[in-house]
């Protein structure tokens, strides 16, 4: 488990309003629903941090109950101890109770007894709230208020499973999103089909005819649950502290599709130097095989007209001239998840046990997910094991 300092640093990096750009997609857990225009989600990669954040010092109560303080309290709604901010304190007949806002779930709770509060094990004051306030795009009530049936229907369709959240817009206090899970249609459409809402826009929603931000494109990443076992091949890496693999079955699909991608790129116009920017998705001509690969610009050197690019399907970083770049303008090539999965070995699996031999490009073995990551900046912690010979 990460130290408290590492926990805070990672969450400060990955939980930021700048993370949620219009057009980007994220895997989330829906943590609390008020109505379709007011609900809360939490990125699924935060699951691994919750035990650390919500851990508390046994039998130790806060010295003072001050409005604005962050403590751990026993939630009546969630039936567990969670991190909360004190919103109101009341003492009556020598009994003190507090109203809380659950920072990582998005719900308010009233009249929690003082003896149900605890001191957190780590200083969580710098850890941002993990629950994000959202409203459902393309969803409108029949009247000015939400019916209880519409609210209960949303809870039913959302269920307990993770959802894919696509950012459609922003308001000063909420992300406007589309939610998709295992239902046949997205959640807004399911609510409309059930007869509980209507598809449309309300006054505080984005308008179909309003001026939108410039079109943006983002790569998507597959998500794997703890305990999953995968057969993979090495894409890149020379250290068990950070290496890239790809599922063998996905690599076959990628390899067969690479010719189509290269053909598409060749017919595109070259990128103009003024259009080349950091954090931009591009296609990169690789000299090793003469094929185009999907890339993500990390650094731009305008003077030398060169860029440092991460080849997202390989996990390799290369420096190439502008002339070897093409624009990524076909959404089809964004829909295919990134192939390379960023991993690190569990600490018990060290170099001295012979695992270094696994890190040859193309080498195949099995991994079991120990701790979740996002496959990109936050590595999956995995156990490695060789394939059984048949």
Buried (B, 14 or more C-beta within 10 A) or exposed (E): EBEBEEBBEBBEEBBEEEEBEBBBBBBBBBBBBBBBBBBBBBBBBBBBBBEBBBBBEEEEBBEEBEEEBBBBBBBEEBEEBBBBBBBEBEEEEEEBBBBBBBBBBBBBBEEBEBEBBBBBBBEBEEBBBBBBBBBBBBBBBEEEEBBEEBBEBBBEBBEEEBBBBBBBBBEEEBBBBBBBBEBEEBBBBBBBBBEBBEEEBEEEBBEEEEEEEEEEBBBBBEBBEEEEEBEBBBBBBEEBEBBBBBBEEBBEEBEEEBEEBBEBBEEBEEBEEEEBEEEBBBBBBBEEEEBBBBBBBBEBEEEEEBBBBBBBBBBBBBEBEBEBBBBBBBEEBBEBBBBBBBBBBBEEBEEEEEBEEBBEEEBBBBBBBBBBBBBBEBBBBBBBBEEEEE
